């Protein structure tokens, strides 16, 4: 087994022209089966604003 993690940042424009600017964290767990690596578990989350307890989609992590 192995694991990997990443921070993903998304930016761009929506169809209506408004900006999108989001951050997320992703952790994957891999298992080698018959000589090939497969993702057997994935967890995605976003940062949390400690003061409000709400998701902070605009954090730069």
C-alpha positions as CSV (number, residue, x, y, z in Angstrom):
1,X,0.0,0.0,0.0
2,X,1.0,3.6,-0.5
3,X,-0.6,7.0,-0.2
4,X,-0.3,10.4,-1.9
5,X,-1.8,13.8,-1.2
6,X,-2.2,17.0,-3.1
7,X,-3.5,20.5,-2.8
8,X,-5.6,21.5,-5.8
9,X,-6.3,25.0,-6.8
10,X,-9.0,25.8,-9.3
11,X,-9.4,29.2,-11.0
12,X,-11.3,30.4,-14.0
13,X,-14.6,31.9,-15.1
14,X,-18.1,30.5,-15.0
15,X,-20.4,30.6,-18.0
16,X,-22.0,33.8,-16.6
17,X,-18.6,35.5,-16.4
18,X,-18.1,35.4,-12.6
19,X,-14.7,34.2,-11.3
20,X,-14.0,30.9,-9.7
21,X,-11.1,30.6,-7.2
22,X,-11.2,27.5,-5.0
23,X,-8.8,25.3,-3.0
24,X,-9.2,21.7,-1.9
25,X,-7.0,18.9,-0.4
26,X,-7.1,15.3,-1.7
27,X,-5.5,12.2,-0.2
28,X,-5.4,8.9,-2.1
29,X,-4.6,5.4,-0.8
30,X,-3.2,3.0,-3.4
31,X,-2.9,-0.8,-3.4
32,X,-0.8,-2.9,-5.8
33,X,-3.0,-5.6,-7.3
34,X,-1.6,-8.0,-10.0
35,X,1.3,-5.7,-10.6
36,X,-0.8,-2.5,-11.1
37,X,-1.5,0.3,-8.6
38,X,-5.1,1.1,-8.0
39,X,-6.7,3.9,-5.9
40,X,-8.6,2.0,-3.1
41,X,-9.6,5.0,-1.0
42,X,-9.9,8.7,-1.7
43,X,-10.6,11.6,0.7
44,X,-11.3,15.2,-0.4
45,X,-11.7,18.1,2.0
46,X,-11.5,21.9,2.1
47,X,-9.8,24.1,4.7
48,X,-12.0,25.2,7.6
49,X,-12.1,28.7,9.1
50,X,-11.4,28.0,12.8
51,X,-13.3,31.1,13.9
52,X,-16.6,30.3,12.1
53,X,-16.3,26.5,11.7
54,X,-17.3,27.0,8.0
55,X,-15.6,25.8,4.9
56,X,-13.0,28.3,3.6
57,X,-13.0,27.7,-0.2
58,X,-10.9,30.8,-0.8
59,X,-8.0,29.8,1.4
60,X,-4.6,29.7,-0.3
61,X,-3.7,26.8,2.0
